[in-house]
Amino acid sequence: MEASKELDTRGLNCPLPILKAKKALADMGSGQLLRVVSTDPGSVRDFQAFARQTGNELVEQTSGGSEFVHVLRRR
């Protein structure tokens, strides 16, 4: 899965990863993928709620070690 844009939000805590993702999605076209890498464990539920509230699709969430990866499809 090839993302159109990738955000590195490692070291940032809520709500910064969500705010940066929201800003990035605003500059993207419909259907494009945004990949966000975070170290905040709370980002898992935050991105689930963000997708529900905004209508953007949460395509994938994975975790490995201390990193959490979220892939969103712009509505």
Summary of the structure (lengths in Angstrom):
residues: 75
radius of gyration: 10.9
end to end distance: 17.0
largest distance: 31.5
contacts: 226
relative contact order: 0.27
helix: 31%
strand: 35%
